[in-house]
Structure formats: C-alpha cells, structure tokens
Amino acid sequence: MQIKIMWMLNKIKISGIIGLLVFYVQTQINAQDVHFSQYYANPLYLNPSFAGSSVCPRLVANFRDQWPAISGTYTSYSASYDQHFDALSGGIGILFLGDRAASGTYSSNAISLIYAYKLDLSRKVAMRMALQATFQQTTLDWTKLRFPDMINPKYGFVYETQEQVKYKSKGLADFSAGLVIYSDKVYGGLSVNHFTQPKEGFVTEDDEFSRLPIKFTAHVGALLNLNKHRNKNTKRMGDMSISPNIIFQYQTKLSNGASYSTMNYGAYFNCYPLTVGLWLRNGFNNVDALIFLFGLEYDIFKIGYSYDMTLSLKGSGGSHEISTQFKLPCPVKQRRIRSLNCPSF
C-alpha cells in the first residue's frame, strides 16, 4: 500500500513538472514557424510573391497533422485566395493561417494581405515582388496547465497556482516580403518573413527572445515537359513532365540562441492527371524526414496527400498533410498574361 501511494505521489509530481515545462515552453520559447511539406500546394505561405502567379482566381486549403502518435502535438491549417488584376499591375492575395499545439494549450491565428507587383524583364522572363502585412492573435489556455504548487499530496491537483503571465491572449502586426523570377521552364525566389521581428512573449516583452525570429526561404526549380507537342495552357490525358526542386529555409535566433535551417530536395513526376513526388528534408545536424506525395488534378480541381516519414524522432507517427486547390474561370484579358509554370503540390 505504501509503495502504491508513493507511486501515485511521484506520478502527480511528474505531471506537475511536465505542466511547468509546457508552460515554460509556450510562454518563453518561440519555435520555428509552422511547416508544410506540400510546399507548392501552399504557394502564398512559401513565398508571398506567388500571389497572382496563376493569373486566374485560385482557392487553396491545407491541413497538417504532425506527429499524431505523440499526445498533444501540432495541427496546422491554412486557406488562401489570390488573383492577378491588370488594373493593379500585379496580384492580390489573402492568407489565413492557424496552428494548435499541446492539445490547444497554445494556439495562433493569422490573416495576411498580400500585394505582388509583376514586372516583365524580357519577352520570356518575368518577376514578381511582394509585400505582406499580417495580423496574428496568439492565445494561451491557462486552464490546461498544471504546476507543482497546485499539488496536494493526498488529493492531487486541488490548489490554485501562484504562477502568472502578463498576457493570455496577444495580438501583433507582422510584415514580410518576397521576390520570384520565372520563365516558362525555370523559376526561383526568395522570401523574408517577420523582418520587423514583433514581440510575442506571454510572460514579458523585455527580453530579446520574445521577438519573432526572421525566417528566410530560398527556392529554385524547373518544370520540364516530356511531350514536345504540349501547350502549357492546355493539358491532355497522359501529358508528362518532371520537376526537380531545392528549398532552403533558415530561421534566426530562436529563444535558446540557436538557429533553425533545413535543405529540402525534391522532385515531382507528372502524368496528367496524376502526380507523385519525393522529398528529403535535411537539417544540418540530422536527416529529418522523407516525404512521399500523391496528387490528383482534373480540370479546375486538385487534391494532394503527403506523408512525412520522420527519421529524426522515433515513435512520432510521422505527419499527414492534405491540400486542395480550385482554379476558377479566368477573365479573357488575363489569359494573355504569362503565368508561373511551377508544381501544384
């Protein structure tokens, strides 16, 4: 009986310590941004310069469940709309982004407005330059946290905690920018997120670690048609293409003083209406994951599924991601504008 009581007390203490750690992590440590593995299926999140790049109106929705075998991990979702407007000499985009961590203990929601100016560099090469303004609301669910000072040795968590935070919900303004250059076959770009580094800490805003760290993304790729007769504006059953890609991401000054960086190497093989893809996400200290992708495209609709086989964390259950896209009818005048020919997943 004494052994059983001691075991219960130890379990309560461990739970309290875990609660304290969760609190510390969510209030003091700002991790890297939300990560989506279907990079080009979430174009405005990858680079705001993709706003209007398909010329015609485009609706995109994404959902990601990361490490489902570990209790209380991350679910992320996004939705966007973008379109090119001749009168504005560029594209307009709207991006919604949501993220839930630790079973909703920490959550954030953001809405972004994007303008991407289009400039023709030559008859075959164009450039888009974008600015993005974001409002983000982050929330801490205080009722889901447990601390050691709440523990009664006999009855468990019965006391009110004396731990306090300055904010339980916080809004902030954020700004990003991007650039993409493209021709009919190759494309490449650079984006800089959070270049104003707004402060997002729940406990204090006095230390530098409460700032949202700057993220850099550089990407380059090609879309090579294997059918010489193919017109890029029309697709026929069995049309084939391959698309090799490299994406580098770097986020500075995380709260522990370290930085986060990855190289992502991938390729798609397309045989209309099917697409298969394989990516390797490689941190500079470890190989993180292999990403397998399957996509289906028909007329105005696209749907994709990807699975991250996590190599850096055993027993995580990997990650699942689903994307959908709708390309709406395009005004006649806009059809003459060069669209960015790149992967859809």
Secondary structure in CASP SS format (residue, H / E / C, confidence):
PFRMAT SS
TARGET T0000
AUTHOR 0000-0000-0000
METHOD secondary structure of the structure
MODEL  1
M C 1.00
Q H 1.00
I H 1.00
K H 1.00
I H 1.00
M H 1.00
W H 1.00
M H 1.00
L H 1.00
N H 1.00
K H 1.00
I H 1.00
K H 1.00
I H 1.00
S H 1.00
G H 1.00
I H 1.00
I H 1.00
G H 1.00
L H 1.00
L H 1.00
V H 1.00
F H 1.00
Y H 1.00
V H 1.00
Q H 1.00
T H 1.00
Q H 1.00
I C 1.00
N C 1.00
A C 1.00
Q C 1.00
D C 1.00
V C 1.00
H C 1.00
F C 1.00
S C 1.00
Q C 1.00
Y H 1.00
Y H 1.00
A H 1.00
N C 1.00
P H 1.00
L H 1.00
Y H 1.00
L H 1.00
N C 1.00
P H 1.00
S H 1.00
F H 1.00
A C 1.00
G C 1.00
S C 1.00
S C 1.00
V C 1.00
C C 1.00
P C 1.00
R E 1.00
L E 1.00
V E 1.00
A E 1.00
N E 1.00
F E 1.00
R E 1.00
D E 1.00
Q E 1.00
W C 1.00
P C 1.00
A C 1.00
I C 1.00
S C 1.00
G C 1.00
T C 1.00
Y E 1.00
T E 1.00
S E 1.00
Y E 1.00
S E 1.00
A E 1.00
S E 1.00
Y E 1.00
D E 1.00
Q E 1.00
H E 1.00
F E 1.00
D H 1.00
A H 1.00
L H 1.00
S C 1.00
G E 1.00
G E 1.00
I E 1.00
G E 1.00
I E 1.00
L E 1.00
F E 1.00
L E 1.00
G E 1.00
D E 1.00
R E 1.00
A E 1.00
A C 1.00
S C 1.00
G C 1.00
T C 1.00
Y E 1.00
S E 1.00
S E 1.00
N E 1.00
A E 1.00
I E 1.00
S E 1.00
L E 1.00
I E 1.00
Y E 1.00
A E 1.00
Y E 1.00
K E 1.00
L E 1.00
D E 1.00
L C 1.00
S C 1.00
R C 1.00
K C 1.00
V C 1.00
A E 1.00
M E 1.00
R E 1.00
M E 1.00
A E 1.00
L E 1.00
Q E 1.00
A E 1.00
T E 1.00
F E 1.00
Q E 1.00
Q E 1.00
T E 1.00
T E 1.00
L E 1.00
D C 1.00
W H 1.00
T H 1.00
K H 1.00
L C 1.00
R C 1.00
F C 1.00
P H 1.00
D H 1.00
M H 1.00
I E 1.00
N E 1.00
P C 1.00
K C 1.00
Y C 1.00
G E 1.00
F E 1.00
V C 1.00
Y C 1.00
E C 1.00
T C 1.00
Q C 1.00
E C 1.00
Q C 1.00
V C 1.00
K C 1.00
Y C 1.00
K C 1.00
S E 1.00
K E 1.00
G E 1.00
L E 1.00
A E 1.00
D E 1.00
F E 1.00
S E 1.00
A E 1.00
G E 1.00
L E 1.00
V E 1.00
I E 1.00
Y E 1.00
S C 1.00
D C 1.00
K C 1.00
V E 1.00
Y E 1.00
G E 1.00
G E 1.00
L E 1.00
S E 1.00
V E 1.00
N E 1.00
H C 1.00
F C 1.00
T C 1.00
Q C 1.00
P C 1.00
K E 1.00
E C 1.00
G C 1.00
F C 1.00
V C 1.00
T C 1.00
E C 1.00
D C 1.00
D C 1.00
E H 1.00
F H 1.00
S H 1.00
R E 1.00
L C 1.00
P C 1.00
I C 1.00
K E 1.00
F E 1.00
T E 1.00
A E 1.00
H E 1.00
V E 1.00
G E 1.00
A E 1.00
L C 1.00
L E 1.00
N E 1.00
L C 1.00
N C 1.00
K C 1.00
H C 1.00
R C 1.00
N C 1.00
K C 1.00
N C 1.00
T C 1.00
K C 1.00
R C 1.00
M C 1.00
G C 1.00
D C 1.00
M E 1.00
S E 1.00
I E 1.00
S E 1.00
P E 1.00
N E 1.00
I E 1.00
I E 1.00
F E 1.00
Q E 1.00
Y E 1.00
Q E 1.00
T C 1.00
K C 1.00
L C 1.00
S C 1.00
N C 1.00
G C 1.00
A C 1.00
S C 1.00
Y E 1.00
S E 1.00
T E 1.00
M E 1.00
N E 1.00
Y E 1.00
G E 1.00
A E 1.00
Y E 1.00
F E 1.00
N E 1.00
C E 1.00
Y C 1.00
P C 1.00
L E 1.00
T E 1.00
V E 1.00
G E 1.00
L E 1.00
W E 1.00
L E 1.00
R E 1.00
N E 1.00
G E 1.00
F C 1.00
N C 1.00
N C 1.00
V E 1.00
D E 1.00
A E 1.00
L E 1.00
I E 1.00
F E 1.00
L E 1.00
F E 1.00
G E 1.00
L E 1.00
E E 1.00
Y E 1.00
D C 1.00
I C 1.00
F E 1.00
K E 1.00
I E 1.00
G E 1.00
Y E 1.00
S E 1.00
Y E 1.00
D E 1.00
M E 1.00
T E 1.00
L C 1.00
S C 1.00
L C 1.00
K C 1.00
G C 1.00
S C 1.00
G C 1.00
G C 1.00
S E 1.00
H E 1.00
E E 1.00
I E 1.00
S E 1.00
T E 1.00
Q E 1.00
F E 1.00
K E 1.00
L C 1.00
P C 1.00
C C 1.00
P C 1.00
V C 1.00
K H 1.00
Q H 1.00
R H 1.00
R H 1.00
I C 1.00
R C 1.00
S C 1.00
L C 1.00
N C 1.00
C C 1.00
P C 1.00
S C 1.00
F C 1.00
END
